Amino acid sequence: MSDTNSKKHIRILSNSPFFNGVSSESMEELYKNATEISYIKGETIFKKGSVGDSMYVIINGKVKVFEKDHVYDILSEGDCFGEYALIDNESRSASIATIEKTNVLKIERKHFLDLMSKSIAFAQSILAVMVKRHRELDTIQESLASSKQIIEVSNSKMNGLISGAMDAIIMFDDKFKIVLTNASANKILGNDDPLQRNVLFFFDDESADLIENIVSNKTRDSLTNKYLPNIVKVIGSQDKETLNEGTISKSGNEQETFFTLILRNIEERLIAEDTINLLTKQTEYLEEEIKELTSSYGIIAEDELMKSAINLIHQVAKTDATVLIHGETGTGKELVARAIHKESNRNDKPLIRINCGAIPTNLIESELFGHKKGAFTGATADRKGRFLLADKGTIFLDEIGEMPLELQPKLLRIIQEGEFDPVGSSETIKVDVRIIAATHRNLYEFSKEGKFREDLYYRLNVFPIEVPALRDRGHDICLIAQEMIQQFSKKLNKHIVTLSDSDKALLEAYNWPGNVRELQNLIERAVIVSQNGIINWQAIIPNNSDISEIQKEACQEKILTSKELLALEKSNILKALKKTRWKVSGKNGAAELLQIPPTTLASRIKALKIDRPL
């Protein structure tokens, strides 16, 4: 072996942990009896359990310290292994194999002990190394003892945290056997000692399948605080059921795997959300009702027919009697229903309205009575019906004649017994609801034709109220129109128009097939298109070929004062000037349109102080 290699090997020996601090002379003496051995990649140097008689120092290459499939450490140049075989006859505690081509120096026990006996300096150096290692071991043991105490304190804190948690904490292994629970978990599981029981037994089928699929999923290695996608139902040992949301996470190693399930009972929250939803819907109805009330015009009536209807409202309002309101479309049946509710003892509860003719036949049952989740396609959640929303209040069933025949027995049951079953549910719900119905049809004739249940008709017709058509209410048309004009003028920031006698005659002459609703629409349109407080009713009211005659008759009936005549003349001249773009004389001028001389027109313009606008 070359002198260069010898020096290198002695240096490696001297720097190895076991011989660190030993004199160079002793190392040279030890090296003389050392053997250099070369191993190929993957070759075993020795196996666990074999009796050792030598130690090894790596000159180059790498080895692994292992037991079966577990690798404890990787050693490279300068590292030593098997050193305790120099001073005892114990079996090897682990196996050593090369990771790549490796050269080692092998030092046998007999040569080591021989050098120890011959060289006091060598023996003292080795003893010093052993003492140093022993002290380091004492320090490590002290550190371990301190760490153990810290771990015990941490475990105590962790146990206190887990035990005191309001959420249920359940840990189970990959066989679904429960290994740890806290007090909250024991409470919802209904069992003080659930350890080693199968966790899936405490869930309904759907929830158990969900948890089993998550745990068994091939991607579970990335399972870290995964939120459960659905609410899970826990069934305790005493059959007490709770609804919970939660997370699941994985921990452990290749030998042992554990899953931690954290559940939070959300029943109180669901009840609160349910109550909030109910109150929100009631609020929406109340807000809509307030909106209707603030934008309506009350019931204005001087006509005896309408006064008679108002008198009936006063009589029935304080009772809980069922009311059936008759009247053409647009006569204000809903306004009558609101007036009854407002005067009733239920006015602090909601008035829930539903138009039976505006909802598809396949949805009206759910709309009225509610449904359970899964009752039909699209029913993704429980829904409360209008009757439940109207509990302790009033429900207004508009266009009751359009209600499907198959639903009428259910409505009859509510009237008679105050109870119903939601769609898809066997649960009977009791309600206290005052029913007001309205129709433009003759329900009596409908019942005779088999289009409406006769027994339901008589149940609804306890207290009938007839709302007269607008055309039959005489001067009420003008009173309502003037009130509407004022309301819309304020809303649209327009000049308020006062109806003239000719305007009133025109309004009263029209047939009003759409009743008050048509009047409201026409008034709003008239105010929108009005200019400087003037409304052209000829362009607003449809099908009025006799308008000129009506206006003429209205004018003939009234005797005008001189001031009114001057105002009428001024208005007429202004119309002519506007139409001719303020051309006074000549062809197509205002004078020609008025059929007076241009000089006369000029003097009248001056006398009436008519100025052309800038």
Secondary structure, DSSP 4 states (H G I P E B T S, - for coil): --HHHHHHHHHHHHHSTTTTT--HHHHHHHHHT-EEEEE-TT-EEE-TTPBP-EEEEEEES-EEEEETTEEEEEE-TT-EE-GGGGT--PBPSSEEEESS-EEEEEEEHHHHHHHHHH-HHHHHHHHHHHHHHHHHHHHHHHHHHHHHHHHHHHHHHHHHHHHH-SSEEEEEETT-BEEEE-HHHHHHHT-S--TTSBGGGGB-HHHHHHHHHHHH-TTGGG-SSEEPSS-EEEE-TT--EEEEEEEEEEEE-SS-EEEEEEEEE-HHHHHHHHHHHHHHHHHHHHHHHHHHHHHS------SHHHHHHHHHHHHHHTS---EEEE--TTS-HHHHHHHHHHHSTTTTS-EEEEETTSS-HHHHHHHHH-B-TTSSTT--S-B--HHHHTTTSEEEEETGGGS-GGGHHHHHHHHHHSEE--BT----EE---EEEEEESS-HHHHHHTTSS-HHHHHHHTTEEEEPPPGGGSTTHHHHHHHHHHHHHHHHHT-PPPPPPHHHHHHHHHS--TTHHHHHHHHHHHHHHH-BTTB--HHHHSSS-TTHHHHHHHHHHHSPPPHHHHHHHHHHHHHHHHHHTTT--SSTT-HHHHHTS-HHHHHHHHHHTT-----
